[in-house]
Every structure is written in structure tokens, then in C-alpha cells.
């Protein structure tokens, strides 16, 4: 199951780029779908990359919309043309003994986590010439599957604009905060696990997990088809970059990216 999702911050790129934005008139359906191939870290904090499918889609009817990004699903409603909110569902990728690091592979396995929460988003359209958009978004997700019994929140700011009739660009920055339960599950090493793996015992606390920078470039082949290039870089911070899972076996700088073909309808 781990192979069906890029990092969560890639979903935020779609909130920034005009080509991804789905806005329908009343009584009219609209949407888009994109599929391609990408790469992402073997696990959170890994220095190794693995291939992964990239799948995203949006569907809108009037003020209501649904966004899908891999295993993440957002259901939203526009309260005003600028303000929207709704529930958010996601599956956080686990970690098993199939990771490329032998020592990390000897740590206890982490199951995929089912997460439920919500998002709120405010957009400012037409800041300069009517072809751009600035979006502020906050999200919160809570584990409901007893995998880590904690929560994860984020705050992001994204900007996107169209360049002529065919090119679109977008980018942004996102901060992600996790609680102590999340930190201990994904970045901690209990004494027994340290003895089995050879890694140092470690007990991280809650805090700012990372700062991420994302970018997207899209080229419209015609009115419906487009090609998309996406990239994301996250820098792990504080206790998280100092975890032996990262410091001894991984890397604090995390890259993910994808190439996809999109269709609008």
C-alpha cells in the first residue's frame, strides 16, 4: 500500500496552480484527472528513493467539490468565492522490513495509519492581472486506526499563475507540526529496538517536523490535455533530523517528484 502516494505536500501544489483549480458554475459539473509516475523517500527520513504511481483528481458541482491525491480525499464546500472548508481523509504510509536500510528494517513495523480531520482554505484571486491566485491553507489529521494515536497539522501558503495560454506555474511553502505520539512512532527508537537494530535509543518530542517547498510546472497541449511536472523538498527539523532513523541511516533533506498527464472535463 505504501507505493500509491507521494508526500502530502504534493497535494498542496494543486491548491496553488490555476490548472489544478476546479471551480464550477451552478448546475454544471467540472473536473480533472492526472496520472503519472514519481519518486518519493523509502520512508519518512530515508535517503533512498522508490518509484510510486502519481494519481490526482478533482470534481466540482456548484459550491461543492472533491479532491483526490493518492490516498488523500478532501470533501469541501465554498462558503464564499474565497473561503472553503471540509473534512479530510488520508492514509499515512507505514514502514516495514522491506525498506532499503537493513538497520531500519529491523525496527518494529509500522502499519499504514488511517487519518481523519479537516481543512480550511482562503484564496485571493487576481492579485496582479486576474490570472493568478494566492492560497492560505490549514489542515489537521488524527489517527483513528491505533497506529500512532496522535495528530498532525500543517499550515501552507501557495501561489499559482498562468503564463500565457499554455503554461502554468505554482509553488509554495508548508510547515508541518506533529505531536509526541507521532514523533515516537515514526522517529523514536525504544531500547529493545535499539539492541535489535544497532541504532541508538531515542525518544523525540512533539514539534515542528519539517518545512517544505513545492513547485509545479504545467503545459496545456489543448483545451483538455496537459503535461505536469511536480517537485517537493522537505527539510526535517529539530528532534526529527536528529533521530537515528534519519541521522544514522537516512537524510534530513527529503525530495519527491512526479511527471503526469492531465485531462480536464
N, C-alpha and C positions, 0 to 999 in steps of 0.2 A: 504493500500500500504506500510505502514511502516514496515511490517514484512518480506519483501523479501530481506533484505540487512544487512550484518554485517558492522562494521565500515570500512571506506575507507582504513585504514591501512592494513586490511587483504589482500586486493588486492596486496599490495606491497610485501607480503610474497612470492607470486607466482613468482615475478620478481627475488627473491633471490634463490629459491630452484631449483636444477637441474631437479627434477622430474616434475616441472611445466613448464620448459622452452620448447618452441616449435620452432624448427629450422628445416626447410625442405630443401632438395636438390632441385635444379632447376627441374621443371616439375614433382614434387612429392608433393602430399598433405600429411599433417600430423596434428595431433591434439590430444586433450584430453578433457574429461568432468569429473566433480566431483560433487557429490550431497550428502547432509547430513543434519544434524540438529545442530544448535548452539544457543548461548545466546548472548544478547547484552543489553546495557542500555536502559531503557524505553524511555528516551530522552537524548540528549546531556547534561551531568551534573547530570543525575539521579543516585541514589544509588540503584535503583531497576532494576533487570534484567528481560528480557522477552525472550521466545523462538522465534527462527526465522529460516526459511529454509536457508541452505547454498547451493548456486549454483555457479559453475565457469566452464569456458571452454576456450579453445584456438584452433585456426585453422590457419594453415600456408600454403602458397604456394610460394616457392622460397623465395624472399626477403620480401614478403608481409604477414602480419599476422593480426588477430583479436583476442582480448582478452575480455572475458565477465566475470564480477564478480558481481553477483546480478543485480543491476540496472545500473552498470557502464560498458561502452563499449569503448574500445580503438582500433583504426584502425592505424596500423603502417607500416612503411617500413624501412628496413635496408639499410642505406646509405653505411655503411661498415660492416664487420662482428662484429664490436664492437659498432657502433653508430646507433641508431634508433630514430625515432620521428613520431608524427602523431596527429590527432585530438582525443579528449577525450570527452565523453558524460556521464552524470551522473544525478541521481535524488537524491537530499538531502532529507532525511526523515523529514517530518513535525512534528508537535506536536499538539495533540487535547485534548479534555476534557476527554479522556479515559486513561490518564496516572494515575499511582497509587497514586501520590501526589494530594490530594484534592486542596491544595492551588495553585499549578502549573496548575492544571486542570481548575482553574477559570481565568487564564490568557487568552488573545485573542489567538485563534487557529492560527497555522502557517501551511500553505499549503505546500505540497511537492514542492520542487524547482527544476525546470529543469535547468541544468547547461551544458554549452558548453565551451570547452577550448582545451588544448593540453598537450602533454608530450614530453620530450626528455630524452633519456636513454643512458648511456655509460656503457659497460660491459668489464671487464677484466677477461678473461677465463684462466684457467690453471695456477693460481698463484703459486701453490705449486707442484701439481702432475698431472695436467690435468683433475682432477675430481671435480674442484671447480670453483666458479665464484663470483666476486665482482661487484656489480651494483650500479651506482650512477644515481638517477632519480629525475627530477624536473617536477612538474605539476602545471597547473593553470586552474581554472574553473571560469566561470562568469555566474551569474543567468540571464536567459533570460525569466523568467516566471513572473517577477514582484513580487516575493515572498519576497526577501530581497534586490534586486537591488544592489548587490555588488559582490565581488570576494573573492576567497580563493586559496591560493598557498601552495605548500609543497615541501620539499627537503628531500630525503631519501637516506640512504646508507645501502645496504643489502649484506649479504654473504651467500652462499649456497654451499654444497658439498655432494658428495656421499660417503657413508661409506660401502665399500664392494659392493656386487651385489644387496642387497635388501634394505638397509637403506639409507635414505637421510635426511639431516637436513638443516635448513636455519634460518636466523634471521637477524634483523636489527633495525635501529633507524630512525625515521622520525619526522621532525619539520613541524608544520602547522601554517601558518600566515593568518589572516582574516582582512578584512577592517572594518571600522566603521559601515557600514550598516549591515553587517553580525552580528557583535557584538551586536548592538542594537536590532536586530530582535530576536536572539536566547538567549541572556543573559541579555538584558535590561528589566526594568520594569517601564512603564510610571506611572505618579501619579494616573491616573484614574484606571489603572490596579492594582496598589498597594492597593488602597482603596477597590477594589472588592475582592482581593485575601488575603489580610493580610500580604503580603510580603512588604519589604522595596522598595521604589522607587530607581531606579538605572540606570545610564547612562554610560555604558562601552565604551571604545575607541578601535581603531584598535590596533593590536599587535599580538604577538606570542601566539596562543591559547593553544597549548599543545606540549609536546614531547611524542612520542610513541615508545614503544619497542615491537617488534613482534618476534614470533618463530614458527617454523613448523617442524614436525617430520613425515616422510612418510616411509611406509614399503611396498615393492613390493611383492605381492602374486605370480605373474608370470610375463611374459613379458608385459602383458597388464593391469592387475588389481593391484590396490594398496589401502592401507588404509592411511588416513591422519588425523593428529591431529594438530590443529591450535590454537594459542592463541595470544592475543594482550592486552597490558596495556598502557593506555594513562594517563598522569598527566596534568590536566588543570593548567594553569599558570596565574599570574597577575590578571588583571581585571576579567578574566573568572572564576577563582576559587573563587573570592570574590563576584561574583554575588549572590543575594539572591536565585535565582533559584538553585544554587549549594550549597552555604554555609548554607542556612536555610533549604532547602528541599532535597538536593542531596549530592553528594560526588565528590571531585576533582579527585580521582582515578577512572578511567574508565576501566572496563575489558570486553572483548568479546572473544569468542572462538567457535570452531566447531569441530565436528568429521564427516569425509566424506569418501565416497568410490569413487575412481577414476578409469577411464578407458582410456588407450592410444590407438590410432589407426594410 
